Amino acid sequence: MTRSVGVIGAGVVGTNLARAFRSAGHRVVLGARDPSSDKAVAARDGFGIDVAPLSDVAAGSDVVVLAVPYAAVSATVAALGDIGDAVLVDATNTVGGTLPDGATSILDVIAEVNPSAILVKGFNTIGAEAFLHPTIDSRALFLPVAGDQPGADLVAGLATDIGFDAIVVGDRSAARIVENVAELWIHLAFRTGLGRDFGFARLHR
């Protein structure tokens, strides 16, 4: 099924996600705080992706994906305004930051700003380049998703559409598990010298 997807953030994560969703046949708009910024213009002119102000992205979108730095999450969610029935997907990680007291995941931070939103965690456990190349040796990379239903199933479907082996691992309370997977990938990639060109896969005996 074709979905309308808004991706927030004109960096490499947001741009690659937008390109992947569009290649899978979905309608995509890239949201940027400043649509005239160099990154936004590069996404529009270089890859032909529609770009819009943050306040316009949620209108008509089935899914809105946050692909911004963790420090900008709360302000970005506030700038989105009323997102209606759209599923809000958090693709961020607390790189260089910490969760506030009482929060178990970034979804808790988002819920403080928009308590009525359908929230899902996903697309945060792999490097940005994998969104365009989601397989290694012909094996689909594993991508866990957690959050509110039916949003989590919808997001897992989108991840499958762009080539991942996506699994819903639980409800909103399981978002911390997904963030732990991301922390493991980041640790292996940057602190053990493994580099970015790897991913996790699911094997069955």
N, C-alpha and C positions, 0 to 999 in steps of 0.2 A: 504494500500500500504506500502510495506517495504521501509524504508528510511535509509540513511546512516547518522548517527549522531555523531558529535564530541563534547565531553564535556570537557571543559577546567577547570581544577582544581581537584586535587586529595584529597580534603577534604571531609567531610561527605556529603555536598550538592552535589558536583560533582559526588562522588562515588555512592550515592543513586540514583541520576538521571540516571547515566549510567546503573545501575542495573535495574531500572524500564523500561528504553527504551529497553534494551536487553530482558527483560521478556515479553515485548509486541511484540517481534519479529523483532525489528529493528537491523540493523548492527551498532555497537557502538565501538568507540575508545576513550580512555581517554587521553587528552593532559596534559602533565606536563612539567614545566620548566626544571625539573631534573627527567627524567624517572627512575633513580636509587635511588630516595629518598625513605625514609621509607614508606611514604603514598602511593606513586606510586607502590612500590613493594607489599604493602599490598593489594591494589586494584587488582593487577595482579594475585598474588599468592592466595589471600584469596577468590576472587570472580571470577577469570578467565576472567577479563576484559583486552582487549588489551590496551597497553599504548604506546604512541608515543611522540616525542618532539613536541613542539608547532608548529614549522614551517611545520610539516608533517600532521597536523590534518585536515586542510581544504581540502587537495587534495582528491577529490572523495566524499566529504561530501555534503549532501543536506542542513544540518543545523549544525551550530556551536553554542554551548551554553556556555556563560561565567559564570562560577561559582567560582569566585575568590573574594578576598576582594576588596572593592571599591578603596582603595589606589593603587591597582595593575592593575586597568582596562586599563589605557592608555598604560602602558608598555606592557601589555599582548596583546592588540589589535595590537600594533606595531610589536610585535614578531611573530604574526600569518602571517604577510606578506600579499600577495595577496590571498584573499579567493574566488576569482572568483564569481560565481553566488550563492554561499552558503548564506543562511539566517543567520544573526548573531543575536543571542538572548541574551539579557542582563538579567541575573537572579540575579543581585547584588542589594545591597541597600547601602545608604550612612551612614551606622552605623559608628559612630566615625569620620565622615567627613562631609564636606559641598560641595555643588555644586559651581563651579566658577561663577563669575559675568556673567550674560547674559544667563546662562544655565537654562532650565526649568526642565530637567531630565538628568539622566545619559546617555541617548541616545545622547544628545547634546555633551557630553564629548567624546563619542565614535566617533561621526561624525567628530569631529575635527581631529581625527587620521586617520579615513578611511571614507572620505566623500561620496564615491560611494557605500558603503555597503547597502544592504537591512537590515534594523534594526527593531527588534521587542523586546518589553518588556514582560517578562513573567517568571513564575516559581520562583518568588521572594516574594510571598505574604503568604507563609505558611512555617512551620518548615520542616527541611530536612527529618524527619522521615515520613512525610506525603507522600513523593514520593513513598514509599514502602507500605503505608497503606492510600490510598486516600479517604477512606470512614469512616464515623462514623454512627453507628446505621443503616447501609445499605444505607446511603445517601451519594452520591458523593459530595466531597467538591468543593466549587466554586473557580475557578481560572480565573481571568481576564487577557486578552492579548491585547496589543495595538501595532500598528506599521504599517510598509509599507506592502502593498498588492503586490503580493499574499502571502507574507511571513507570515502575521498575521494569515491567515486561515490555512496555513500549520502547524504553531506552535500550534494553538488551536486544530488541529487534533491530533497532537502528545500528547498533554495534555489529550485529550479524550481517546486516546489509552491506557494511563497508569492509567485511572480510574477517572479523574477529570470531573467536570461539567465546561467546558471551554467556555468562551464567548469572542469574539472580541469586545472591548468597544470603539474602535476608531482607527484613524491613529496614526502616530508618535507623534502628538501633544497631544494625550491622555495618553502618557506614564506617565506623572506626576500623573494622576488619579490612575494608577496601583501602583505607588510608594506610594501614600497616603494610599491605602489599606494595603500595607506592613507596613507602619508606624503605622497604627491602630493595626494590629496584634501584632507587636513588643511591642507597648505600653501596650496592654492588657496582653500579655504573661509575660512581665518582670517588668512592673511598677505598675500593679494592683494586682499582685499575682494570676492571673488566670492560669498561667502555660502554657506549650506548647501543651497540649493534647486537642486542640480545633481547629475549623476552621469555615469558613463562608459557608453558604448554601443559595441557591436560592429557594424561596417559591412562589407559585402562588395561588391566591384565585380563 
